[in-house]
């Protein structure tokens, strides 16, 4: 196989596999079987396309091939079960119906299928880690190795998560449908959470040598944009997309020439991507126009928009950011939100005001090992001229982070307090 053909097949697979798996899941009602059939079609493509060439409609070719493989597999299973005759006529009828479904299924409603697959992959019956792994596998078309590398865990761990997730969905008989009513709100929250987790891990890696993993940000953005197209009347979907677009606009400015971290207020805003900012502000506007109070993602997007609209760090509207954090803290109270709110207070009303709020969080159990608490405290202490205390806080923060780039930055800031 030539390198060009292999690249073409890989590109086609990345684009088509989510829709292929989604369509097959609608037909066979089993996400594990659907992925197996999709993989069978990929193997067939790898065998045939180098000689025949990539077809004009590769997606349709893959779907047709997968359906034929599914029919063959079901008929083999049917013959096997007939030989054993343990499960009686009922299973034979089920097999015959499944074959008929595959033979008559159309490829309509691809968008609905993708939306249903998102809701299955992010079903609350799965652990958050399993939801992330399965979503990246089925909807972002990442290999098990790529997911493991992105999250710095063994390949075997990711493989087990994916296998168990598919088994759990099958055993729980999770329906292939978009939920409605109150269940939709709960399930949509799970979908948004997974996309947000993927983006955040790419934006500020929790561990390893790299500050960012841009590929994960790209995957999350792609999933968010797909979801916004499939659920255009959900304001929080647009809110999350807005947040990710605006944050992603800073990517080039967040890392220096040697890979070092450049903090927000020190970034060269000329390096921010104006197209992503424009897209983010437009998505935020769509969320606002849909009416009602802004949700947590839209509020965070509004905070990001305050930074995006400021031509320089000095022009940032910190008073508005404080008000937005106040609203966010009321809507989704959490120690992390309170910490961010305290930092904003320090910027708007002076470091002493911010330090008072940060110190009030010192006894919060969930922040005990959270490196950004001593980091924020160190920053406020440094601004107040309390250098020795600031150095201690930065050193403590450095000891808590698992990210090498962040540790280096914190130790540099600690050393600067001694000069």
C-alpha positions in Angstrom: 0.0 0.0 0.0 1.3 3.4 -0.9 1.7 6.1 1.7 -0.8 8.3 -0.2 -3.4 5.6 -0.2 -2.9 4.9 3.5 -3.2 8.6 4.3 -6.4 8.8 2.2 -8.0 5.8 4.0 -7.0 7.2 7.4 -8.5 10.6 6.5 -11.7 8.9 5.3 -11.9 6.8 8.4 -11.5 9.8 10.7 -14.4 11.6 8.9 -16.8 8.7 8.2 -16.4 6.4 11.2 -18.6 8.3 13.7 -21.4 8.4 11.2 -20.8 4.8 10.2 -20.9 3.6 13.8 -23.9 5.8 14.6 -25.9 4.4 11.6 -24.9 0.8 12.4 -25.9 1.3 16.1 -29.3 2.4 15.0 -29.7 -0.8 13.0 -28.2 -3.4 15.3 -28.9 -1.7 18.6 -25.5 -2.7 20.0 -22.7 -0.2 20.0 -20.1 -2.9 20.5 -21.3 -4.9 17.5 -21.7 -1.7 15.5 -18.0 -0.8 16.1 -16.9 -4.4 15.2 -18.8 -4.1 11.9 -17.3 -0.7 11.2 -13.8 -2.2 11.8 -14.7 -5.1 9.4 -15.5 -2.5 6.8 -12.2 -0.7 7.4 -10.3 -3.9 7.0 -12.1 -4.5 3.7 -11.1 -1.0 2.6 -7.5 -1.6 3.5 -7.6 -4.7 1.4 -9.4 -3.4 -1.7 -8.9 0.4 -2.0 -5.1 0.2 -2.8 -6.0 -1.7 -6.0 -9.5 -0.3 -6.8 -8.9 3.3 -5.6 -10.8 5.3 -3.0 -14.5 5.2 -4.1 -16.4 8.4 -5.0 -18.6 8.0 -2.0 -16.4 6.3 0.6 -18.9 6.7 3.4 -21.6 4.8 1.5 -19.1 2.1 0.5 -18.1 1.6 4.1 -21.8 1.4 5.2 -22.7 -1.0 2.5 -19.8 -3.2 3.3 -20.5 -3.1 7.0 -24.1 -4.1 6.4 -23.0 -7.1 4.3 -20.6 -8.2 7.0 -23.3 -7.8 9.6 -25.7 -9.9 7.6 -23.0 -12.6 7.1 -22.2 -12.5 10.9 -25.9 -12.8 11.9 -26.5 -15.7 9.5 -23.4 -17.5 10.9 -24.7 -17.0 14.4 -28.1 -18.2 13.4 -26.7 -21.4 11.9 -24.6 -21.9 15.0 -27.6 -21.5 17.3 -29.6 -23.9 15.1 -26.9 -26.5 15.5 -27.0 -26.2 19.3 -30.8 -25.8 19.5 -30.6 -24.5 23.0 -32.4 -21.2 22.7 -35.2 -22.4 20.6 -37.2 -20.6 17.9 -37.3 -17.2 19.6 -33.6 -16.5 19.0 -34.0 -17.7 15.4 -36.8 -15.1 14.9 -34.7 -12.4 16.5 -31.8 -13.2 14.1 -34.1 -13.2 11.1 -35.5 -9.9 12.1 -32.0 -8.4 12.6 -30.9 -9.6 9.1 -34.1 -8.0 7.7 -33.3 -4.8 9.5 -29.8 -4.7 8.0 -31.1 -5.5 4.5 -33.7 -2.8 4.5 -32.0 -0.1 6.6 -31.4 3.2 4.9 -28.7 5.8 5.7 -31.2 8.6 6.4 -31.1 10.6 9.6 -27.4 10.6 9.9 -27.5 13.7 12.1 -30.0 12.1 14.5 -27.9 8.9 14.6 -24.8 10.9 15.6 -26.8 12.7 18.3 -28.1 9.4 19.7 -24.5 8.0 19.6 -23.3 10.9 21.7 -26.0 10.3 24.3 -25.1 6.6 24.4 -21.4 7.2 24.7 -22.0 9.7 27.6 -24.7 7.8 29.4 -24.6 8.2 33.2 -24.5 4.4 33.6 -20.8 4.7 32.7 -18.1 6.3 34.8 -16.8 9.7 33.7 -13.5 8.1 32.6 -15.3 5.5 30.6 -17.5 8.1 28.9 -14.5 10.1 27.9 -12.7 7.1 26.5 -15.7 5.8 24.6 -16.6 9.2 23.2 -13.1 9.7 21.9 -13.1 6.3 20.4 -16.5 6.4 18.7 -17.0 10.0 17.9 -13.5 11.5 17.6 -12.1 8.4 15.9 -9.1 8.2 18.1 -7.3 4.8 18.5 -6.9 3.2 21.9 -3.2 4.1 21.7 -3.9 7.8 20.9 -6.4 8.1 23.8 -3.9 6.4 26.2 -1.1 8.7 25.1 -3.3 11.8 25.5 -4.2 11.0 29.1 -0.8 9.4 30.0 -2.3 6.1 31.1 -1.4 2.6 29.9 -3.0 1.4 26.6 -4.4 -1.6 28.5 -6.3 0.7 30.9 -8.0 2.5 28.1 -8.8 -0.7 26.3 -10.4 -2.2 29.4 -12.4 1.0 29.9 -13.8 0.9 26.4 -14.6 -2.9 26.5 -16.3 -2.5 29.9 -18.2 0.5 28.7 -19.6 -1.3 25.7 -20.5 -4.3 27.8 -22.2 -2.1 30.4 -24.3 -0.4 27.7 -25.3 -3.8 26.3 -26.2 -5.2 29.7 -28.1 -2.1 30.7 -30.0 -2.2 27.4 -29.5 1.5 26.9 -31.9 2.5 24.1 -30.6 4.1 21.0 -32.5 7.3 21.3 -32.4 11.0 22.2 -34.0 11.3 25.7 -36.8 13.9 26.3 -38.1 16.0 29.1 -36.1 16.1 32.4 -34.0 13.1 31.3 -32.8 15.2 28.3 -31.4 17.9 30.6 -29.6 15.4 32.8 -28.2 13.4 29.8 -27.2 16.6 27.9 -25.3 17.7 30.9 -23.3 14.5 30.8 -22.5 15.0 27.1 -21.4 18.5 27.7 -19.3 17.5 30.7 -17.5 14.9 28.7 -16.6 17.3 25.9 -15.6 19.9 28.5 -13.3 17.4 30.3 -11.6 16.4 27.0 -11.0 20.1 26.1 -9.7 21.0 29.6 -7.2 18.1 29.5 -5.9 19.3 26.2 -5.9 23.0 27.3 -4.1 22.5 30.6 -2.7 18.9 30.8 -2.9 17.6 34.4 0.3 15.6 34.0 3.3 15.0 31.8 5.9 17.2 30.1 3.6 19.3 27.9 1.5 22.2 29.0 -1.0 21.6 26.3 -2.3 18.8 24.1 -3.7 20.7 21.2 -5.1 17.5 19.6 -7.5 17.0 22.4 -8.7 20.6 22.2 -9.3 20.1 18.5 -11.3 16.9 19.1 -13.4 18.6 21.8 -14.1 21.5 19.5 -15.1 19.2 16.7 -17.5 17.3 19.0 -18.9 20.6 20.3 -19.5 22.0 16.9 -21.2 18.8 15.8 -23.4 18.9 18.8 -24.3 22.5 18.2 -25.4 21.6 14.7 -27.5 18.7 16.0 -29.0 20.5 19.0 -29.3 24.2 17.8 -31.9 25.2 20.3 -29.9 24.2 23.4 -28.3 27.4 24.8 -25.7 25.6 26.9 -24.4 23.7 23.9 -23.6 27.1 22.2 -22.3 28.3 25.6 -19.8 25.4 25.7 -18.7 25.9 22.1 -18.3 29.6 22.7 -16.1 28.9 25.8 -13.9 26.4 23.9 -13.6 28.6 20.8 -12.4 31.7 22.8 -10.0 29.7 25.0 -8.6 27.9 21.9 -8.0 31.3 20.3 -5.1 31.8 22.8 -3.3 28.6 22.0 -0.3 30.1 20.1 0.2 32.8 22.8 0.1 30.4 25.8 3.4 28.7 25.0 6.8 30.4 24.6 9.6 29.5 22.1 10.9 26.7 24.3 7.5 25.4 25.3 7.4 27.4 28.5 4.1 28.6 29.9 3.0 32.2 29.2 0.3 33.3 31.6 -2.8 35.0 30.4 -1.9 38.6 31.5 1.6 38.2 29.9 0.4 36.9 26.5 0.9 38.7 23.3 -2.7 39.3 22.3 -1.7 39.8 18.7 -1.1 36.1 18.6 -4.7 35.3 19.6 -6.6 33.8 16.7 -9.2 36.4 15.6 -11.3 33.9 13.7 -11.8 31.7 16.8 -12.6 34.7 18.8 -15.2 35.8 16.3 -16.7 32.3 16.2 -16.7 32.2 20.0 -18.5 35.5 20.4 -21.0 34.5 17.7 -21.7 31.3 19.6 -22.2 33.2 22.9 -24.6 35.5 21.1 -26.6 32.5 19.9 -26.8 31.2 23.5 -27.9 34.6 24.8 -30.6 35.0 22.0 -32.2 31.7 22.9 -33.4 33.3 26.1 -33.4 32.5 29.8 -30.7 32.8 32.3 -27.2 31.9 31.2 -26.0 28.4 32.2 -22.6 27.6 33.7 -20.9 27.1 30.3 -22.3 30.3 28.8 -21.3 32.2 32.0 -17.8 30.9 31.7 -17.9 31.9 28.0 -19.0 35.4 29.0 -16.0 35.6 31.3 -13.6 34.4 28.5 -15.3 37.0 26.2 -14.3 39.8 28.6 -10.6 38.8 28.1 -11.1 38.4 24.3 -12.6 41.9 23.9 -9.8 43.6 25.9 -7.1 44.9 23.5 -4.6 44.8 26.4 -4.5 43.1 29.8 -5.0 46.5 31.5 -8.3 47.1 29.7 -9.9 43.9 31.0 -13.3 44.6 32.6 -12.5 42.8 35.9 -15.6 44.3 37.6 -17.8 42.5 35.1 -15.8 39.3 35.5 -16.4 39.4 39.2 -20.2 39.8 38.6 -20.2 36.9 36.2 -18.3 34.8 38.8 -20.8 35.8 41.4 -23.6 34.5 39.2 -21.6 31.3 38.4 -21.0 30.7 42.1 -24.7 30.9 42.8 -25.6 28.6 39.9 -23.0 25.9 40.5 -21.3 26.5 43.9 -18.0 24.9 44.2 -14.6 25.6 45.8 -12.9 25.9 42.4 -15.4 28.5 41.3 -14.9 30.3 44.6 -11.1 30.3 44.0 -11.5 31.8 40.6 -13.9 34.3 42.0 -11.3 35.3 44.6 -8.6 35.8 42.0 -11.0 38.0 40.0 -11.8 40.0 43.2 -8.0 40.5 43.6 -7.7 41.9 40.1 -10.8 44.2 40.5 -10.5 45.4 44.0 -6.9 44.8 45.0 -4.8 41.9 46.2 -5.8 42.3 49.9 -9.5 41.8 48.9 -8.6 38.7 46.9 -6.3 37.3 49.6 -9.1 37.5 52.2 -11.3 35.3 50.0 -8.6 32.9 49.2 -7.7 32.5 52.9 -11.3 31.6 53.6 -10.9 28.6 51.3 -7.8 27.3 53.1 -9.7 24.7 55.2 -11.7 23.4 52.2 -11.0 19.6 52.1 -11.5 19.3 48.3 -8.8 21.9 47.7 -6.2 20.3 50.0 -4.1 18.9 47.1 -5.2 21.5 44.5 -2.0 23.2 43.4 -3.8 26.3 42.1 -4.9 27.3 45.6 -1.3 28.0 46.9 -0.4 29.3 43.5 -3.2 31.9 43.6 -2.3 32.8 47.2 1.4 33.1 46.3 0.5 35.5 43.5 -1.6 37.7 45.8 1.1 37.7 48.5 3.8 38.7 46.0 1.6 41.7 44.9 1.4 42.7 48.5 5.2 42.6 48.9 5.1 39.6 51.3 7.8 37.8 49.3 8.9 35.1 51.8 5.3 33.9 52.2 4.8 34.0 48.5 7.9 31.9 47.9 6.6 29.3 50.3 3.2 29.2 48.5 4.8 28.8 45.1 7.1 26.0 46.3 4.1 24.2 47.8 2.1 24.6 44.5 5.1 23.2 42.6 5.2 20.2 44.8 1.5 19.5 44.2 1.3 19.8 40.4 2.0 16.7 38.2 2.7 18.8 35.1 6.4 19.4 34.4 6.0 22.7 32.6 3.8 24.1 35.4 6.2 22.9 38.1 9.0 24.7 36.3 7.0 28.0 36.1 6.0 27.8 39.8 9.6 27.2 40.9 10.7 30.1 38.8 8.1 32.3 40.5 9.3 31.1 43.9 12.9 31.9 43.0 11.9 35.4 41.8 10.5 36.1 45.3 14.0 35.8 46.7 15.6 38.4 44.3 
